[in-house]
Amino acid sequence: MTLKGGEDIPQPTQPKYLTRLQAAELLHLTLPTLHVYTQAGIIRGHKVGRRVLYSEDDIKAAVQDIPTLKYSRRGR
């Protein structure tokens, strides 16, 4: 849609939702591990009927918040 001056009206973008299987594959997790992370509040799931869907934005935020362990070699 455009205005009289020829400017485009920005359309709101809808967030993309992933199924449990898609989210698990994206995060390289098993379905039980994804369930545990959801129950613990690490990853936020949205219940739609009987399904649990995950927003891409929520997954990206969770990945940034999960602490990573850095291992160093000892003895060298």
PDB file of N, CA, C and O in Angstrom, chain B, residues numbered from 101:
ATOM      1  N   MET B 101       0.831  -1.166   0.000  1.00  0.00           N
ATOM      2  CA  MET B 101       0.000   0.000   0.000  1.00  0.00           C
ATOM      3  C   MET B 101       0.882   1.236   0.000  1.00  0.00           C
ATOM      4  O   MET B 101       1.904   1.262   0.686  1.00  0.00           O
ATOM      5  N   THR B 102       0.512   2.250  -0.747  1.00  0.00           N
ATOM      6  CA  THR B 102       1.308   3.465  -0.824  1.00  0.00           C
ATOM      7  C   THR B 102       0.477   4.679  -0.446  1.00  0.00           C
ATOM      8  O   THR B 102      -0.749   4.687  -0.557  1.00  0.00           O
ATOM      9  N   LEU B 103       1.187   5.703   0.005  1.00  0.00           N
ATOM     10  CA  LEU B 103       0.556   6.975   0.320  1.00  0.00           C
ATOM     11  C   LEU B 103       0.498   7.842  -0.921  1.00  0.00           C
ATOM     12  O   LEU B 103       0.996   7.445  -1.974  1.00  0.00           O
ATOM     13  N   LYS B 104      -0.100   9.020  -0.818  1.00  0.00           N
ATOM     14  CA  LYS B 104      -0.208   9.919  -1.969  1.00  0.00           C
ATOM     15  C   LYS B 104       1.151  10.342  -2.485  1.00  0.00           C
ATOM     16  O   LYS B 104       1.328  10.509  -3.691  1.00  0.00           O
ATOM     17  N   GLY B 105       2.108  10.517  -1.599  1.00  0.00           N
ATOM     18  CA  GLY B 105       3.443  10.952  -2.001  1.00  0.00           C
ATOM     19  C   GLY B 105       4.276   9.835  -2.596  1.00  0.00           C
ATOM     20  O   GLY B 105       5.435  10.058  -2.946  1.00  0.00           O
ATOM     21  N   GLY B 106       3.723   8.644  -2.720  1.00  0.00           N
ATOM     22  CA  GLY B 106       4.458   7.515  -3.277  1.00  0.00           C
ATOM     23  C   GLY B 106       5.243   6.734  -2.244  1.00  0.00           C
ATOM     24  O   GLY B 106       5.983   5.814  -2.593  1.00  0.00           O
ATOM     25  N   GLU B 107       5.093   7.088  -0.977  1.00  0.00           N
ATOM     26  CA  GLU B 107       5.810   6.372   0.076  1.00  0.00           C
ATOM     27  C   GLU B 107       5.077   5.086   0.431  1.00  0.00           C
ATOM     28  O   GLU B 107       3.847   5.051   0.483  1.00  0.00           O
ATOM     29  N   ASP B 108       5.830   4.055   0.667  1.00  0.00           N
ATOM     30  CA  ASP B 108       5.242   2.780   1.065  1.00  0.00           C
ATOM     31  C   ASP B 108       4.943   2.786   2.554  1.00  0.00           C
ATOM     32  O   ASP B 108       5.718   3.321   3.346  1.00  0.00           O
ATOM     33  N   ILE B 109       3.830   2.196   2.930  1.00  0.00           N
ATOM     34  CA  ILE B 109       3.480   2.031   4.331  1.00  0.00           C
ATOM     35  C   ILE B 109       4.112   0.719   4.794  1.00  0.00           C
ATOM     36  O   ILE B 109       3.846  -0.336   4.218  1.00  0.00           O
ATOM     37  N   PRO B 110       4.949   0.783   5.836  1.00  0.00           N
ATOM     38  CA  PRO B 110       5.570  -0.468   6.300  1.00  0.00           C
ATOM     39  C   PRO B 110       4.528  -1.409   6.890  1.00  0.00           C
ATOM     40  O   PRO B 110       3.708  -1.009   7.716  1.00  0.00           O
ATOM     41  N   GLN B 111       4.573  -2.646   6.461  1.00  0.00           N
ATOM     42  CA  GLN B 111       3.655  -3.667   6.945  1.00  0.00           C
ATOM     43  C   GLN B 111       4.271  -4.351   8.156  1.00  0.00           C
ATOM     44  O   GLN B 111       5.457  -4.682   8.139  1.00  0.00           O
ATOM     45  N   PRO B 112       3.486  -4.570   9.204  1.00  0.00           N
ATOM     46  CA  PRO B 112       4.039  -5.278  10.363  1.00  0.00           C
ATOM     47  C   PRO B 112       4.377  -6.717   9.987  1.00  0.00           C
ATOM     48  O   PRO B 112       3.617  -7.390   9.290  1.00  0.00           O
ATOM     49  N   THR B 113       5.523  -7.168  10.461  1.00  0.00           N
ATOM     50  CA  THR B 113       5.934  -8.535  10.158  1.00  0.00           C
ATOM     51  C   THR B 113       5.456  -9.456  11.265  1.00  0.00           C
ATOM     52  O   THR B 113       5.490  -9.103  12.444  1.00  0.00           O
ATOM     53  N   GLN B 114       5.020 -10.616  10.880  1.00  0.00           N
ATOM     54  CA  GLN B 114       4.555 -11.606  11.847  1.00  0.00           C
ATOM     55  C   GLN B 114       5.741 -12.463  12.258  1.00  0.00           C
ATOM     56  O   GLN B 114       6.547 -12.856  11.414  1.00  0.00           O
ATOM     57  N   PRO B 115       5.853 -12.755  13.545  1.00  0.00           N
ATOM     58  CA  PRO B 115       6.962 -13.606  13.970  1.00  0.00           C
ATOM     59  C   PRO B 115       6.795 -15.020  13.413  1.00  0.00           C
ATOM     60  O   PRO B 115       5.680 -15.528  13.285  1.00  0.00           O
ATOM     61  N   LYS B 116       7.911 -15.632  13.092  1.00  0.00           N
ATOM     62  CA  LYS B 116       7.882 -16.990  12.561  1.00  0.00           C
ATOM     63  C   LYS B 116       7.944 -17.970  13.721  1.00  0.00           C
ATOM     64  O   LYS B 116       8.796 -17.855  14.602  1.00  0.00           O
ATOM     65  N   TYR B 117       7.039 -18.926  13.711  1.00  0.00           N
ATOM     66  CA  TYR B 117       6.988 -19.930  14.763  1.00  0.00           C
ATOM     67  C   TYR B 117       7.474 -21.272  14.235  1.00  0.00           C
ATOM     68  O   TYR B 117       7.217 -21.639  13.088  1.00  0.00           O
ATOM     69  N   LEU B 118       8.184 -21.996  15.096  1.00  0.00           N
ATOM     70  CA  LEU B 118       8.723 -23.302  14.748  1.00  0.00           C
ATOM     71  C   LEU B 118       8.060 -24.365  15.613  1.00  0.00           C
ATOM     72  O   LEU B 118       7.690 -24.107  16.758  1.00  0.00           O
ATOM     73  N   THR B 119       7.916 -25.554  15.058  1.00  0.00           N
ATOM     74  CA  THR B 119       7.394 -26.677  15.824  1.00  0.00           C
ATOM     75  C   THR B 119       8.493 -27.186  16.758  1.00  0.00           C
ATOM     76  O   THR B 119       9.640 -26.746  16.682  1.00  0.00           O
ATOM     77  N   ARG B 120       8.128 -28.112  17.633  1.00  0.00           N
ATOM     78  CA  ARG B 120       9.113 -28.684  18.548  1.00  0.00           C
ATOM     79  C   ARG B 120      10.248 -29.355  17.778  1.00  0.00           C
ATOM     80  O   ARG B 120      11.419 -29.185  18.118  1.00  0.00           O
ATOM     81  N   LEU B 121       9.904 -30.106  16.754  1.00  0.00           N
ATOM     82  CA  LEU B 121      10.917 -30.819  15.979  1.00  0.00           C
ATOM     83  C   LEU B 121      11.845 -29.835  15.265  1.00  0.00           C
ATOM     84  O   LEU B 121      13.062 -30.022  15.263  1.00  0.00           O
ATOM     85  N   GLN B 122      11.282 -28.795  14.664  1.00  0.00           N
ATOM     86  CA  GLN B 122      12.100 -27.805  13.964  1.00  0.00           C
ATOM     87  C   GLN B 122      13.023 -27.075  14.934  1.00  0.00           C
ATOM     88  O   GLN B 122      14.192 -26.845  14.626  1.00  0.00           O
ATOM     89  N   ALA B 123      12.500 -26.708  16.109  1.00  0.00           N
ATOM     90  CA  ALA B 123      13.309 -26.012  17.111  1.00  0.00           C
ATOM     91  C   ALA B 123      14.429 -26.915  17.617  1.00  0.00           C
ATOM     92  O   ALA B 123      15.561 -26.465  17.794  1.00  0.00           O
ATOM     93  N   ALA B 124      14.116 -28.180  17.848  1.00  0.00           N
ATOM     94  CA  ALA B 124      15.133 -29.122  18.330  1.00  0.00           C
ATOM     95  C   ALA B 124      16.235 -29.306  17.291  1.00  0.00           C
ATOM     96  O   ALA B 124      17.413 -29.353  17.646  1.00  0.00           O
ATOM     97  N   GLU B 125      15.874 -29.410  16.026  1.00  0.00           N
ATOM     98  CA  GLU B 125      16.875 -29.561  14.968  1.00  0.00           C
ATOM     99  C   GLU B 125      17.728 -28.308  14.840  1.00  0.00           C
ATOM    100  O   GLU B 125      18.937 -28.396  14.630  1.00  0.00           O
ATOM    101  N   LEU B 126      17.103 -27.140  14.967  1.00  0.00           N
ATOM    102  CA  LEU B 126      17.833 -25.881  14.864  1.00  0.00           C
ATOM    103  C   LEU B 126      18.845 -25.734  15.987  1.00  0.00           C
ATOM    104  O   LEU B 126      19.949 -25.236  15.769  1.00  0.00           O
ATOM    105  N   LEU B 127      18.474 -26.165  17.188  1.00  0.00           N
ATOM    106  CA  LEU B 127      19.341 -26.043  18.356  1.00  0.00           C
ATOM    107  C   LEU B 127      20.244 -27.248  18.565  1.00  0.00           C
ATOM    108  O   LEU B 127      21.067 -27.251  19.481  1.00  0.00           O
ATOM    109  N   HIS B 128      20.103 -28.269  17.730  1.00  0.00           N
ATOM    110  CA  HIS B 128      20.861 -29.522  17.862  1.00  0.00           C
ATOM    111  C   HIS B 128      20.604 -30.158  19.221  1.00  0.00           C
ATOM    112  O   HIS B 128      21.533 -30.563  19.919  1.00  0.00           O
ATOM    113  N   LEU B 129      19.319 -30.237  19.584  1.00  0.00           N
ATOM    114  CA  LEU B 129      18.893 -30.851  20.827  1.00  0.00           C
ATOM    115  C   LEU B 129      17.954 -32.007  20.535  1.00  0.00           C
ATOM    116  O   LEU B 129      17.391 -32.107  19.444  1.00  0.00           O
ATOM    117  N   THR B 130      17.790 -32.879  21.521  1.00  0.00           N
ATOM    118  CA  THR B 130      16.764 -33.907  21.408  1.00  0.00           C
ATOM    119  C   THR B 130      15.440 -33.319  21.899  1.00  0.00           C
ATOM    120  O   THR B 130      15.427 -32.294  22.579  1.00  0.00           O
ATOM    121  N   LEU B 131      14.338 -33.963  21.556  1.00  0.00           N
ATOM    122  CA  LEU B 131      13.028 -33.480  21.999  1.00  0.00           C
ATOM    123  C   LEU B 131      12.891 -33.494  23.524  1.00  0.00           C
ATOM    124  O   LEU B 131      12.338 -32.547  24.083  1.00  0.00           O
ATOM    125  N   PRO B 132      13.375 -34.537  24.222  1.00  0.00           N
ATOM    126  CA  PRO B 132      13.298 -34.489  25.689  1.00  0.00           C
ATOM    127  C   PRO B 132      14.111 -33.340  26.301  1.00  0.00           C
ATOM    128  O   PRO B 132      13.681 -32.731  27.281  1.00  0.00           O
ATOM    129  N   THR B 133      15.276 -33.044  25.731  1.00  0.00           N
ATOM    130  CA  THR B 133      16.086 -31.933  26.237  1.00  0.00           C
ATOM    131  C   THR B 133      15.380 -30.608  25.986  1.00  0.00           C
ATOM    132  O   THR B 133      15.395 -29.730  26.849  1.00  0.00           O
ATOM    133  N   LEU B 134      14.772 -30.453  24.839  1.00  0.00           N
ATOM    134  CA  LEU B 134      14.012 -29.235  24.549  1.00  0.00           C
ATOM    135  C   LEU B 134      12.854 -29.089  25.530  1.00  0.00           C
ATOM    136  O   LEU B 134      12.547 -27.982  25.974  1.00  0.00           O
ATOM    137  N   HIS B 135      12.216 -30.201  25.867  1.00  0.00           N
ATOM    138  CA  HIS B 135      11.119 -30.176  26.841  1.00  0.00           C
ATOM    139  C   HIS B 135      11.623 -29.731  28.217  1.00  0.00           C
ATOM    140  O   HIS B 135      10.975 -28.928  28.889  1.00  0.00           O
ATOM    141  N   VAL B 136      12.770 -30.250  28.628  1.00  0.00           N
ATOM    142  CA  VAL B 136      13.349 -29.876  29.923  1.00  0.00           C
ATOM    143  C   VAL B 136      13.694 -28.385  29.930  1.00  0.00           C
ATOM    144  O   VAL B 136      13.429 -27.695  30.915  1.00  0.00           O
ATOM    145  N   TYR B 137      14.280 -27.886  28.843  1.00  0.00           N
ATOM    146  CA  TYR B 137      14.621 -26.461  28.756  1.00  0.00           C
ATOM    147  C   TYR B 137      13.367 -25.599  28.799  1.00  0.00           C
ATOM    148  O   TYR B 137      13.379 -24.518  29.388  1.00  0.00           O
ATOM    149  N   THR B 138      12.290 -26.065  28.186  1.00  0.00           N
ATOM    150  CA  THR B 138      11.038 -25.315  28.201  1.00  0.00           C
ATOM    151  C   THR B 138      10.443 -25.305  29.601  1.00  0.00           C
ATOM    152  O   THR B 138       9.978 -24.265  30.066  1.00  0.00           O
ATOM    153  N   GLN B 139      10.450 -26.450  30.279  1.00  0.00           N
ATOM    154  CA  GLN B 139       9.911 -26.527  31.634  1.00  0.00           C
ATOM    155  C   GLN B 139      10.730 -25.683  32.612  1.00  0.00           C
ATOM    156  O   GLN B 139      10.182 -25.117  33.558  1.00  0.00           O
ATOM    157  N   ALA B 140      12.042 -25.600  32.383  1.00  0.00           N
ATOM    158  CA  ALA B 140      12.919 -24.827  33.265  1.00  0.00           C
ATOM    159  C   ALA B 140      12.855 -23.334  32.969  1.00  0.00           C
ATOM    160  O   ALA B 140      13.362 -22.529  33.749  1.00  0.00           O
ATOM    161  N   GLY B 141      12.244 -22.958  31.861  1.00  0.00           N
ATOM    162  CA  GLY B 141      12.132 -21.547  31.508  1.00  0.00           C
ATOM    163  C   GLY B 141      13.307 -21.013  30.719  1.00  0.00           C
ATOM    164  O   GLY B 141      13.417 -19.804  30.515  1.00  0.00           O
ATOM    165  N   ILE B 142      14.187 -21.894  30.271  1.00  0.00           N
ATOM    166  CA  ILE B 142      15.344 -21.463  29.485  1.00  0.00           C
ATOM    167  C   ILE B 142      14.898 -21.034  28.093  1.00  0.00           C
ATOM    168  O   ILE B 142      15.358 -20.020  27.567  1.00  0.00           O
ATOM    169  N   ILE B 143      14.005 -21.811  27.506  1.00  0.00           N
ATOM    170  CA  ILE B 143      13.428 -21.490  26.198  1.00  0.00           C
ATOM    171  C   ILE B 143      11.928 -21.338  26.388  1.00  0.00           C
ATOM    172  O   ILE B 143      11.288 -22.178  27.021  1.00  0.00           O
ATOM    173  N   ARG B 144      11.376 -20.280  25.847  1.00  0.00           N
ATOM    174  CA  ARG B 144       9.960 -19.992  26.034  1.00  0.00           C
ATOM    175  C   ARG B 144       9.150 -20.624  24.903  1.00  0.00           C
ATOM    176  O   ARG B 144       9.408 -20.369  23.726  1.00  0.00           O
ATOM    177  N   GLY B 145       8.173 -21.446  25.268  1.00  0.00           N
ATOM    178  CA  GLY B 145       7.278 -22.072  24.307  1.00  0.00           C
ATOM    179  C   GLY B 145       5.894 -21.450  24.400  1.00  0.00           C
ATOM    180  O   GLY B 145       5.476 -20.998  25.466  1.00  0.00           O
ATOM    181  N   HIS B 146       5.190 -21.432  23.282  1.00  0.00           N
ATOM    182  CA  HIS B 146       3.835 -20.890  23.237  1.00  0.00           C
ATOM    183  C   HIS B 146       2.882 -22.030  22.919  1.00  0.00           C
ATOM    184  O   HIS B 146       3.022 -22.693  21.892  1.00  0.00           O
ATOM    185  N   LYS B 147       1.929 -22.255  23.786  1.00  0.00           N
ATOM    186  CA  LYS B 147       0.973 -23.321  23.578  1.00  0.00           C
ATOM    187  C   LYS B 147      -0.157 -22.831  22.680  1.00  0.00           C
ATOM    188  O   LYS B 147      -0.824 -21.845  22.994  1.00  0.00           O
ATOM    189  N   VAL B 148      -0.367 -23.512  21.577  1.00  0.00           N
ATOM    190  CA  VAL B 148      -1.443 -23.204  20.645  1.00  0.00           C
ATOM    191  C   VAL B 148      -2.258 -24.484  20.497  1.00  0.00           C
ATOM    192  O   VAL B 148      -1.870 -25.399  19.771  1.00  0.00           O
ATOM    193  N   GLY B 149      -3.386 -24.537  21.189  1.00  0.00           N
ATOM    194  CA  GLY B 149      -4.168 -25.765  21.202  1.00  0.00           C
ATOM    195  C   GLY B 149      -3.395 -26.841  21.944  1.00  0.00           C
ATOM    196  O   GLY B 149      -3.036 -26.676  23.110  1.00  0.00           O
ATOM    197  N   ARG B 150      -3.146 -27.940  21.254  1.00  0.00           N
ATOM    198  CA  ARG B 150      -2.368 -29.033  21.848  1.00  0.00           C
ATOM    199  C   ARG B 150      -0.898 -28.967  21.478  1.00  0.00           C
ATOM    200  O   ARG B 150      -0.102 -29.782  21.945  1.00  0.00           O
ATOM    201  N   ARG B 151      -0.532 -28.008  20.643  1.00  0.00           N
ATOM    202  CA  ARG B 151       0.841 -27.911  20.151  1.00  0.00           C
ATOM    203  C   ARG B 151       1.635 -26.882  20.934  1.00  0.00           C
ATOM    204  O   ARG B 151       1.073 -25.943  21.497  1.00  0.00           O
ATOM    205  N   VAL B 152       2.940 -27.067  20.964  1.00  0.00           N
ATOM    206  CA  VAL B 152       3.844 -26.083  21.541  1.00  0.00           C
ATOM    207  C   VAL B 152       4.688 -25.544  20.392  1.00  0.00           C
ATOM    208  O   VAL B 152       5.358 -26.299  19.688  1.00  0.00           O
ATOM    209  N   LEU B 153       4.643 -24.222  20.215  1.00  0.00           N
ATOM    210  CA  LEU B 153       5.405 -23.573  19.158  1.00  0.00           C
ATOM    211  C   LEU B 153       6.432 -22.649  19.781  1.00  0.00           C
ATOM    212  O   LEU B 153       6.235 -22.118  20.874  1.00  0.00           O
ATOM    213  N   TYR B 154       7.538 -22.468  19.063  1.00  0.00           N
ATOM    214  CA  TYR B 154       8.633 -21.640  19.549  1.00  0.00           C
ATOM    215  C   TYR B 154       8.885 -20.519  18.548  1.00  0.00           C
ATOM    216  O   TYR B 154       9.009 -20.762  17.347  1.00  0.00           O
ATOM    217  N   SER B 155       8.958 -19.300  19.050  1.00  0.00           N
ATOM    218  CA  SER B 155       9.250 -18.142  18.214  1.00  0.00           C
ATOM    219  C   SER B 155      10.742 -18.129  17.903  1.00  0.00           C
ATOM    220  O   SER B 155      11.561 -18.468  18.757  1.00  0.00           O
ATOM    221  N   GLU B 156      11.092 -17.737  16.684  1.00  0.00           N
ATOM    222  CA  GLU B 156      12.510 -17.648  16.333  1.00  0.00           C
ATOM    223  C   GLU B 156      13.224 -16.631  17.215  1.00  0.00           C
ATOM    224  O   GLU B 156      14.382 -16.826  17.584  1.00  0.00           O
ATOM    225  N   ASP B 157      12.529 -15.547  17.549  1.00  0.00           N
ATOM    226  CA  ASP B 157      13.126 -14.524  18.410  1.00  0.00           C
ATOM    227  C   ASP B 157      13.407 -15.078  19.804  1.00  0.00           C
ATOM    228  O   ASP B 157      14.444 -14.777  20.394  1.00  0.00           O
ATOM    229  N   ASP B 158      12.489 -15.886  20.331  1.00  0.00           N
ATOM    230  CA  ASP B 158      12.693 -16.493  21.649  1.00  0.00           C
ATOM    231  C   ASP B 158      13.869 -17.466  21.625  1.00  0.00           C
ATOM    232  O   ASP B 158      14.636 -17.541  22.585  1.00  0.00           O
ATOM    233  N   ILE B 159      14.009 -18.206  20.537  1.00  0.00           N
ATOM    234  CA  ILE B 159      15.108 -19.161  20.421  1.00  0.00           C
ATOM    235  C   ILE B 159      16.441 -18.429  20.354  1.00  0.00           C
ATOM    236  O   ILE B 159      17.408 -18.834  21.000  1.00  0.00           O
ATOM    237  N   LYS B 160      16.496 -17.342  19.567  1.00  0.00           N
ATOM    238  CA  LYS B 160      17.738 -16.573  19.473  1.00  0.00           C
ATOM    239  C   LYS B 160      18.110 -15.966  20.817  1.00  0.00           C
ATOM    240  O   LYS B 160      19.284 -15.952  21.187  1.00  0.00           O
ATOM    241  N   ALA B 161      17.121 -15.463  21.551  1.00  0.00           N
ATOM    242  CA  ALA B 161      17.385 -14.884  22.864  1.00  0.00           C
ATOM    243  C   ALA B 161      17.872 -15.951  23.839  1.00  0.00           C
ATOM    244  O   ALA B 161      18.765 -15.693  24.647  1.00  0.00           O
ATOM    245  N   ALA B 162      17.295 -17.136  23.770  1.00  0.00           N
ATOM    246  CA  ALA B 162      17.696 -18.216  24.672  1.00  0.00           C
ATOM    247  C   ALA B 162      19.121 -18.666  24.380  1.00  0.00           C
ATOM    248  O   ALA B 162      19.876 -18.962  25.306  1.00  0.00           O
ATOM    249  N   VAL B 163      19.496 -18.720  23.119  1.00  0.00           N
ATOM    250  CA  VAL B 163      20.845 -19.143  22.750  1.00  0.00           C
ATOM    251  C   VAL B 163      21.869 -18.149  23.289  1.00  0.00           C
ATOM    252  O   VAL B 163      22.946 -18.545  23.733  1.00  0.00           O
ATOM    253  N   GLN B 164      21.541 -16.876  23.251  1.00  0.00           N
ATOM    254  CA  GLN B 164      22.475 -15.869  23.758  1.00  0.00           C
ATOM    255  C   GLN B 164      22.566 -15.908  25.279  1.00  0.00           C
ATOM    256  O   GLN B 164      23.610 -15.576  25.841  1.00  0.00           O
ATOM    257  N   ASP B 165      21.485 -16.311  25.957  1.00  0.00           N
ATOM    258  CA  ASP B 165      21.470 -16.329  27.418  1.00  0.00           C
ATOM    259  C   ASP B 165      22.072 -17.586  28.021  1.00  0.00           C
ATOM    260  O   ASP B 165      22.451 -17.579  29.192  1.00  0.00           O
ATOM    261  N   ILE B 166      22.169 -18.666  27.252  1.00  0.00           N
ATOM    262  CA  ILE B 166      22.706 -19.920  27.786  1.00  0.00           C
ATOM    263  C   ILE B 166      24.214 -19.773  27.956  1.00  0.00           C
ATOM    264  O   ILE B 166      24.917 -19.480  26.989  1.00  0.00           O
ATOM    265  N   PRO B 167      24.723 -19.974  29.180  1.00  0.00           N
ATOM    266  CA  PRO B 167      26.168 -19.837  29.381  1.00  0.00           C
ATOM    267  C   PRO B 167      26.908 -20.999  28.731  1.00  0.00           C
ATOM    268  O   PRO B 167      26.456 -22.143  28.773  1.00  0.00           O
ATOM    269  N   THR B 168      28.031 -20.693  28.140  1.00  0.00           N
ATOM    270  CA  THR B 168      28.846 -21.730  27.518  1.00  0.00           C
ATOM    271  C   THR B 168      30.056 -21.996  28.404  1.00  0.00           C
ATOM    272  O   THR B 168      30.598 -21.087  29.033  1.00  0.00           O
ATOM    273  N   LEU B 169      30.457 -23.226  28.439  1.00  0.00           N
ATOM    274  CA  LEU B 169      31.629 -23.611  29.219  1.00  0.00           C
ATOM    275  C   LEU B 169      32.832 -23.660  28.296  1.00  0.00           C
ATOM    276  O   LEU B 169      32.807 -24.295  27.242  1.00  0.00           O
ATOM    277  N   LYS B 170      33.864 -22.990  28.709  1.00  0.00           N
ATOM    278  CA  LYS B 170      35.089 -23.007  27.919  1.00  0.00           C
ATOM    279  C   LYS B 170      36.100 -23.864  28.660  1.00  0.00           C
ATOM    280  O   LYS B 170      36.387 -23.638  29.835  1.00  0.00           O
ATOM    281  N   TYR B 171      36.620 -24.824  27.971  1.00  0.00           N
ATOM    282  CA  TYR B 171      37.586 -25.729  28.564  1.00  0.00           C
ATOM    283  C   TYR B 171      38.979 -25.354  28.085  1.00  0.00           C
ATOM    284  O   TYR B 171      39.172 -24.991  26.925  1.00  0.00           O
ATOM    285  N   SER B 172      39.914 -25.443  28.960  1.00  0.00           N
ATOM    286  CA  SER B 172      41.295 -25.182  28.576  1.00  0.00           C
ATOM    287  C   SER B 172      42.091 -26.455  28.808  1.00  0.00           C
ATOM    288  O   SER B 172      41.778 -27.261  29.684  1.00  0.00           O
ATOM    289  N   ARG B 173      43.101 -26.606  28.017  1.00  0.00           N
ATOM    290  CA  ARG B 173      43.968 -27.765  28.177  1.00  0.00           C
ATOM    291  C   ARG B 173      44.904 -27.533  29.353  1.00  0.00           C
ATOM    292  O   ARG B 173      45.488 -26.461  29.507  1.00  0.00           O
ATOM    293  N   ARG B 174      45.027 -28.542  30.159  1.00  0.00           N
ATOM    294  CA  ARG B 174      45.927 -28.438  31.302  1.00  0.00           C
ATOM    295  C   ARG B 174      47.198 -29.213  31.019  1.00  0.00           C
ATOM    296  O   ARG B 174      47.185 -30.227  30.321  1.00  0.00           O
ATOM    297  N   GLY B 175      48.267 -28.732  31.560  1.00  0.00           N
ATOM    298  CA  GLY B 175      49.536 -29.440  31.422  1.00  0.00           C
ATOM    299  C   GLY B 175      50.335 -29.039  30.198  1.00  0.00           C
ATOM    300  O   GLY B 175      51.357 -29.658  29.903  1.00  0.00           O
ATOM    301  N   ARG B 176      49.908 -28.054  29.503  1.00  0.00           N
ATOM    302  CA  ARG B 176      50.677 -27.612  28.340  1.00  0.00           C
ATOM    303  C   ARG B 176      51.126 -26.215  28.512  1.00  0.00           C
ATOM    304  O   ARG B 176      51.790 -25.667  27.633  1.00  0.00           O
TER     305      ARG B 176
END
